[in-house]
Structure formats: C-alpha cells, structure tokens
Amino acid sequence: MRGVAFLAFVLTLAFTPLAIWVLRRLRVIDVPTERSSHVTRTPRGGGVGVCLGAVSGLILAGSKGVVEAGSLKTLVVCASFFAIVGLIDDVRTLNVKPRLAAQAACAVLFVAPWFFENGPALGVGFRAAMAAAAVVWVMGYLNVFNFMDGINGISALHTVLAGGTLAFIGHVEGHRIVEVCGVTIAFAALGFLPYNFPRARVFLGDVGSYFIGTWLAISVLIALVWKSPPEAVVGPLVIYVADATFTLLNRIRQGKPWAESHHEHIYQQLIDRGWSHVSTSLTVLAFSTACMLLGLVSLTSSTSARVVADLAIPVVAIGYLAVPQVLARADRRRVARESAPRTTTRRQAA
C-alpha cells in the first residue's frame, strides 16, 4: 500500500509543473470575472496530474495483486472518461446540455450495469432502481464537486480528507479495494496541493474536478457494496453536498437560472466578507472533519453513540450553512452598538 501511495503522490507532484507549462503554452487560462473568487489569470486543467497519479496508483495495485484488477475497471474507465469531458470543457467551453448528456451516457453505460451486478442481491426491480440511484449519485456528486471547486485549496483538502477517510475505513474493516481507492486519490491530491494552496499556480479545472468527483462518488458506492457504514463513508462529503444543494435550491426558489455560474455558495459568501482563501478553505475543512469524525462513530459497536452522532451530522451541516447569517447578524449588532448615542452620568456635588 505504501508503494501505491508513493507512486500516486510522486507522479502528481512531478507531472503538475509540466502540465502548468503546457497549459500556459496552449493558453488554457482562467480569466477572472465578476463571479470569480480570484483576481489573477491562472492556468486551469492542472487536474491532469492528479489523473495520472491516481490511475497509475491503481494500476500498480492491480499488478501487484493488492486488489483484483478487474474490480477497479469501472472506476478507472468512468473517472477517465469524465476527465476527458472535463478537459474538453477546459480547452473549449461546452454548453450545459452536451456536458450533462456526456455525463449521463457514461454513467448509464458503466455505473448502472456495475451497480446492478454488484448491488444488493434483491429483486430485479429494486436492483434496477438502486442502479438508477447510483447513476444520479455519480452525476450529482461530480457536479457538486465541480461547483465547490472555486478557491485555492478547497477541493484538494477535501479530497485528502475524503480519500483518507475511505482508506481508514477500508483498513479497519479489511476491505482492501476501499483502502486502495482512498489511498490513491488522497495522495494524488496531496501531490497537487503545493501548486494550489495557499497560492494557486494552477487550478484543477474541470478535468480535475470531474475526475476526482467521479472517483470519490464511485468509491463511495464500492464501500457501500462492501457494507461499510453509510454515515462513515459519506460523512466527509456532507458539507460539500449541503453547500451545493442549499445554494441550488435557493436559486431555484428565487427564480434564478440554476445552470448559470454564480457567486452565492456559502464559501463564496465568506470570501465576499473579506475572508482569505486559506481561512475559508480551512473553515470548510474543519466542518467537513467534524462530520467525518461523527460518521466514524458508526464503526463502533455502541448503537446509542451511533444514533447521537448521526443526529449531530445534520446539525453541523446546518451550522455551516448558517455561518454567513451569523456573521451578518454579529455585524449588525456591532454597528448598532457603535452608532448608539453615548450617555454620561454626572455626579452632582452635594
């Protein structure tokens, strides 16, 4: 397992500078707009380094017999296909409809059959419904990941946490395939991190966000097939899903175009308040870590502790979503105190 982690880390670390050079030569540059959270022209598409590192790690794991190579085919094929779609989107921006069509086609062709064969061994109708749900999950989460990848370090840190959690769960439960899935993506993201945090020399781009989002989504399905506790597996992803879902529903409620790029995510609201990319990314990581730790309680044998932890996860998510409102309320109170007339009490001499 150490060799897999080392290869994923080193290849990503070594290949990303070359990717930056190529992206600059090809003028694949992210130009800041009024909806951007950055102010500097920066290459996008650096996620190709993560793709190379993670896929190489899995190939090594399969060749060394750490896991059965065939069991990882769906993960590699889907993540690589989505990475290609993302790369095309980075180089030549795709419209929403063809992008979603490509995602749906890949998910239906590879995720649905795989989950139908490996999912719960129940009736055909139920398995078909679960396979459809798996397709929706993969498409949904890869887009969630793409939406949330907007500031320095936020998604690389998220991937290290989510992948590390999967690796821990796989190790504790003896599921080598889950451990390998987590280790490879976590160390590939770790190799990318120095180029994106705290200062961004390159962005993951759609190629990176589609690849990692698909990888994590399918890894979650693999862990669930191996009967890992759902809250332990999904715990690190809760804040990302909560932020993206809350923002999307809020825009739909307000009658705004849901597919249009915007600057309304919770983490973007913190940036608008003057928070740095470092403090905002670390705040998102802190809330995600809290959900992860609560999810891991499910690995214990205490039912009561598991129930309490499960109930606490949505409380943490709601707390994260409320942060901008709490800060705004605190600002109003501070302004009210500062603007209130000061009264002085004079003592009268007897």
C-alpha positions as CSV (number, residue, x, y, z in Angstrom):
1,M,0.0,0.0,0.0
2,R,2.9,2.4,0.7
3,G,4.1,1.9,-2.9
4,V,0.7,2.8,-4.3
5,A,0.5,5.9,-2.1
6,F,4.1,6.9,-3.0
7,L,3.6,6.5,-6.8
8,A,0.3,8.5,-6.8
9,F,2.0,11.3,-4.8
10,V,5.3,11.5,-6.7
11,L,3.8,11.3,-10.2
12,T,1.3,14.0,-9.4
13,L,3.9,16.2,-7.8
14,A,6.3,15.7,-10.7
15,F,3.8,16.0,-13.6
16,T,1.9,19.0,-12.5
17,P,4.7,21.5,-13.3
18,L,4.8,20.1,-16.8
19,A,1.0,20.4,-17.0
20,I,1.3,24.1,-16.0
21,W,3.9,24.8,-18.7
22,V,1.7,23.1,-21.4
23,L,-1.5,24.8,-20.2
24,R,0.3,28.2,-20.5
25,R,1.5,27.4,-24.0
26,L,-1.9,26.4,-25.0
27,R,-3.4,29.5,-23.4
28,V,-5.8,27.4,-21.2
29,I,-6.1,30.2,-18.7
30,D,-8.9,31.0,-16.2
31,V,-9.6,34.7,-16.6
32,P,-11.2,36.4,-13.6
33,T,-14.7,37.7,-13.9
34,E,-17.2,39.4,-11.5
35,R,-18.3,35.9,-10.4
36,S,-14.7,34.7,-9.7
37,S,-13.1,34.3,-6.3
38,H,-9.6,35.0,-7.7
39,V,-8.1,38.1,-9.3
40,T,-5.1,36.6,-11.2
41,R,-5.1,34.9,-14.6
42,T,-4.3,31.3,-13.7
43,P,-3.9,28.1,-15.8
44,R,-6.8,25.7,-15.4
45,G,-6.6,22.0,-16.1
46,G,-3.8,21.0,-13.6
47,G,-6.0,18.1,-12.6
48,V,-4.4,16.0,-15.4
49,G,-1.5,15.5,-12.9
50,V,-4.0,14.1,-10.4
51,C,-5.5,11.8,-13.0
52,L,-2.0,10.4,-13.9
53,G,-1.0,9.9,-10.3
54,A,-4.3,8.2,-9.2
55,V,-4.7,5.9,-12.2
56,S,-1.0,4.9,-12.0
57,G,-1.5,4.0,-8.3
58,L,-4.5,1.8,-9.2
59,I,-2.6,0.1,-12.0
60,L,0.2,-0.7,-9.6
61,A,-2.2,-2.0,-7.0
62,G,-3.8,-4.3,-9.6
63,S,-0.4,-5.5,-11.0
64,K,0.9,-6.3,-7.5
65,G,-2.2,-8.2,-6.6
66,V,-3.1,-5.8,-3.8
67,V,-6.7,-5.9,-5.2
68,E,-8.3,-7.7,-8.1
69,A,-7.6,-5.6,-11.2
70,G,-11.0,-6.2,-12.8
71,S,-12.9,-4.9,-9.8
72,L,-11.5,-1.4,-10.5
73,K,-12.2,-1.2,-14.2
74,T,-15.5,0.7,-13.7
75,L,-13.8,3.3,-11.5
76,V,-10.8,3.9,-13.9
77,V,-12.9,3.9,-17.1
78,C,-15.6,6.3,-15.7
79,A,-13.2,8.7,-14.0
80,S,-11.0,8.8,-17.1
81,F,-14.0,9.4,-19.4
82,F,-15.3,12.2,-17.2
83,A,-11.8,13.6,-17.1
84,I,-11.7,13.8,-20.9
85,V,-15.1,15.5,-20.9
86,G,-13.7,18.0,-18.4
87,L,-10.5,18.6,-20.4
88,I,-12.6,19.4,-23.5
89,D,-14.6,21.8,-21.3
90,D,-11.4,23.4,-20.1
91,V,-10.0,23.9,-23.6
92,R,-13.3,24.7,-25.4
93,T,-16.2,25.5,-23.1
94,L,-19.1,23.1,-23.5
95,N,-22.7,24.1,-23.2
96,V,-24.7,22.6,-20.3
97,K,-26.8,20.2,-22.3
98,P,-24.0,18.3,-24.2
99,R,-21.9,18.3,-20.9
100,L,-24.8,16.7,-19.0
101,A,-25.6,14.3,-21.9
102,A,-22.0,13.0,-21.9
103,Q,-22.1,12.6,-18.1
104,A,-25.4,10.7,-18.3
105,A,-24.2,8.5,-21.1
106,C,-21.1,7.4,-19.3
107,A,-22.9,6.8,-16.0
108,V,-25.6,4.7,-17.6
109,L,-23.1,2.7,-19.7
110,F,-20.7,1.9,-16.8
111,V,-22.1,2.7,-13.4
112,A,-25.6,1.3,-13.8
113,P,-24.6,-2.2,-15.0
114,W,-21.8,-2.4,-12.5
115,F,-24.1,-1.5,-9.6
116,F,-26.9,-3.7,-10.9
117,E,-24.5,-6.7,-10.8
118,N,-22.8,-5.8,-7.5
119,G,-25.5,-4.1,-5.6
120,P,-28.0,-5.6,-3.1
121,A,-29.0,-9.1,-4.1
122,L,-32.7,-8.5,-4.1
123,G,-35.4,-8.4,-6.7
124,V,-34.7,-7.2,-10.2
125,G,-36.9,-4.1,-9.9
126,F,-35.3,-3.0,-6.7
127,R,-31.8,-3.5,-8.1
128,A,-32.7,-1.6,-11.2
129,A,-34.0,1.3,-9.0
130,M,-30.8,1.2,-7.0
131,A,-28.7,1.2,-10.2
132,A,-30.6,4.3,-11.4
133,A,-30.0,5.9,-8.0
134,A,-26.3,5.2,-8.4
135,V,-26.2,7.0,-11.7
136,V,-27.9,10.0,-10.2
137,W,-25.5,9.9,-7.3
138,V,-22.4,9.9,-9.5
139,M,-23.7,12.6,-11.8
140,G,-24.9,14.7,-8.8
141,Y,-21.7,14.5,-6.8
142,L,-19.3,15.1,-9.6
143,N,-21.2,18.3,-10.4
144,V,-21.3,19.2,-6.7
145,F,-17.5,18.8,-6.6
146,N,-17.2,21.0,-9.7
147,F,-19.4,23.7,-8.2
148,M,-17.4,23.8,-5.0
149,D,-14.0,24.0,-6.6
150,G,-13.8,27.7,-6.6
151,I,-11.0,28.9,-4.3
152,N,-7.4,27.9,-3.5
153,G,-7.0,24.5,-1.8
154,I,-10.7,23.8,-1.0
155,S,-11.1,20.8,-3.2
156,A,-7.5,19.4,-2.8
157,L,-8.0,19.5,1.0
158,H,-11.5,18.0,0.7
159,T,-10.1,15.1,-1.4
160,V,-7.3,14.4,1.0
161,L,-9.9,14.2,3.8
162,A,-12.4,12.1,1.9
163,G,-9.8,9.8,0.4
164,G,-8.1,9.4,3.7
165,T,-11.3,8.5,5.4
166,L,-12.1,5.8,2.8
167,A,-8.6,4.5,3.3
168,F,-9.1,4.3,7.0
169,I,-12.5,2.6,6.7
170,G,-11.1,0.1,4.3
171,H,-8.1,-0.6,6.5
172,V,-10.2,-1.1,9.7
173,E,-12.8,-3.3,8.0
174,G,-10.2,-5.3,6.0
175,H,-11.6,-4.1,2.6
176,R,-8.5,-3.7,0.5
177,I,-10.3,-2.3,-2.5
178,V,-11.9,0.5,-0.5
179,E,-8.5,1.2,1.1
180,V,-6.8,1.4,-2.3
181,C,-9.4,3.7,-3.7
182,G,-9.0,6.1,-0.8
183,V,-5.2,6.0,-0.6
184,T,-4.6,6.7,-4.3
185,I,-6.8,9.7,-4.6
186,A,-5.8,11.1,-1.3
187,F,-2.1,11.0,-2.1
188,A,-2.6,12.2,-5.6
189,A,-4.5,15.3,-4.2
190,L,-1.7,15.7,-1.7
191,G,0.8,15.9,-4.6
192,F,-1.3,18.6,-6.2
193,L,-1.8,20.7,-3.1
194,P,1.5,22.6,-3.1
195,Y,0.6,24.0,-6.6
196,N,-2.8,25.2,-5.5
197,F,-2.5,26.1,-1.8
198,P,-2.0,28.6,-0.2
199,R,-1.2,30.4,-3.5
200,A,-2.6,28.9,-6.7
201,R,-0.2,28.4,-9.6
202,V,-2.8,26.3,-11.3
203,F,-6.4,25.2,-10.8
204,L,-7.7,21.7,-11.0
205,G,-10.0,22.7,-13.8
206,D,-13.0,20.7,-15.0
207,V,-10.7,17.8,-15.9
208,G,-9.6,17.6,-12.3
209,S,-12.9,18.2,-10.6
210,Y,-14.8,15.8,-12.9
211,F,-12.1,13.1,-12.3
212,I,-12.0,13.5,-8.6
213,G,-15.7,13.9,-8.2
214,T,-16.4,10.7,-10.1
215,W,-13.6,8.9,-8.3
216,L,-15.0,9.7,-4.9
217,A,-18.6,9.1,-5.9
218,I,-17.8,5.6,-7.3
219,S,-15.5,4.8,-4.3
220,V,-18.5,5.6,-2.0
221,L,-20.6,3.1,-4.0
222,I,-17.8,0.5,-3.8
223,A,-17.6,1.0,0.0
224,L,-21.4,0.6,0.3
225,V,-21.3,-2.6,-1.7
226,W,-18.8,-3.9,0.8
227,K,-21.3,-2.9,3.5
228,S,-19.3,-0.1,5.1
229,P,-21.5,2.1,7.3
230,P,-23.1,4.8,5.1
231,E,-22.6,7.7,7.5
232,A,-18.9,6.8,7.9
233,V,-18.4,6.8,4.1
234,V,-20.5,9.9,3.3
235,G,-19.5,11.9,6.4
236,P,-16.6,13.8,4.8
237,L,-18.8,14.7,1.8
238,V,-21.7,16.2,3.7
239,I,-20.6,19.8,3.8
240,Y,-19.9,19.9,0.0
241,V,-23.3,18.3,-0.7
242,A,-25.0,20.6,1.8
243,D,-23.5,23.8,0.4
244,A,-24.1,23.0,-3.3
245,T,-27.7,21.7,-2.7
246,F,-28.7,24.6,-0.4
247,T,-27.4,27.1,-2.9
248,L,-29.1,25.4,-5.9
249,L,-32.4,25.2,-4.2
250,N,-32.2,28.8,-3.0
251,R,-31.5,30.0,-6.6
252,I,-34.4,27.9,-7.9
253,R,-36.7,29.4,-5.2
254,Q,-35.7,32.9,-6.2
255,G,-36.3,32.1,-9.9
256,K,-32.7,32.4,-11.0
257,P,-31.2,30.2,-13.8
258,W,-30.0,27.1,-11.9
259,A,-27.3,26.3,-14.5
260,E,-25.8,29.8,-14.7
261,S,-22.5,30.4,-13.0
262,H,-22.8,32.5,-9.8
263,H,-21.1,33.6,-6.6
264,E,-23.6,32.5,-4.0
265,H,-22.1,29.4,-2.3
266,I,-21.6,29.6,1.4
267,Y,-17.8,29.6,1.0
268,Q,-18.1,32.3,-1.7
269,Q,-20.1,34.5,0.7
270,L,-17.3,34.2,3.2
271,I,-14.8,35.3,0.5
272,D,-17.1,38.3,-0.2
273,R,-16.9,39.2,3.5
274,G,-13.1,39.6,3.2
275,W,-12.0,36.2,4.3
276,S,-8.9,34.8,2.7
277,H,-8.8,31.7,0.6
278,V,-6.8,30.0,3.3
279,S,-9.1,30.8,6.2
280,T,-12.2,29.9,4.1
281,S,-10.8,26.6,2.8
282,L,-9.7,25.6,6.4
283,T,-13.2,26.5,7.7
284,V,-14.8,24.2,5.2
285,L,-12.3,21.5,6.0
286,A,-13.0,22.0,9.8
287,F,-16.7,21.5,9.3
288,S,-16.1,18.5,7.0
289,T,-13.7,17.0,9.5
290,A,-16.4,17.3,12.2
291,C,-18.9,15.4,10.0
292,M,-16.2,12.8,9.2
293,L,-15.5,12.2,12.9
294,L,-19.2,11.9,13.7
295,G,-19.6,9.5,10.8
296,L,-16.8,7.3,12.0
297,V,-18.7,6.7,15.3
298,S,-20.7,4.2,13.3
299,L,-17.7,1.9,13.2
300,T,-18.1,1.3,17.0
301,S,-20.4,-1.2,18.5
302,S,-22.4,1.3,20.5
303,T,-25.8,1.8,19.0
304,S,-26.7,4.8,21.2
305,A,-23.5,6.6,20.3
306,R,-24.1,6.0,16.6
307,V,-27.6,7.4,16.8
308,V,-26.4,10.5,18.7
309,A,-23.6,11.0,16.2
310,D,-25.9,10.5,13.2
311,L,-28.3,13.2,14.6
312,A,-25.3,15.6,15.1
313,I,-24.2,15.4,11.5
314,P,-27.1,17.5,10.1
315,V,-26.7,19.9,13.0
316,V,-23.1,20.5,12.0
317,A,-24.2,21.0,8.3
318,I,-26.9,23.5,9.3
319,G,-24.3,25.3,11.4
320,Y,-22.1,25.6,8.4
321,L,-24.9,26.9,6.2
322,A,-25.7,29.5,8.9
323,V,-22.2,30.9,9.2
324,P,-22.8,33.9,6.8
325,Q,-26.0,34.8,8.6
326,V,-24.5,34.6,12.0
327,L,-21.6,36.8,10.9
328,A,-24.0,39.3,9.3
329,R,-26.1,39.4,12.5
330,A,-23.0,40.0,14.6
331,D,-22.0,42.9,12.3
332,R,-25.4,44.5,12.6
333,R,-25.2,44.3,16.4
334,R,-21.7,45.8,16.3
335,V,-22.8,48.7,14.1
336,A,-25.9,49.3,16.3
337,R,-23.6,49.5,19.4
338,E,-21.2,51.8,17.7
339,S,-23.9,54.1,16.4
340,A,-25.9,54.2,19.6
341,P,-25.6,57.6,21.5
342,R,-23.3,57.5,24.4
343,T,-24.7,58.7,27.7
344,T,-22.6,60.0,30.6
345,T,-23.6,60.2,34.2
346,R,-22.6,63.1,36.1
347,R,-22.3,63.1,39.8
348,Q,-23.7,66.2,41.4
349,A,-21.8,67.6,44.3
350,A,-23.7,67.6,47.5
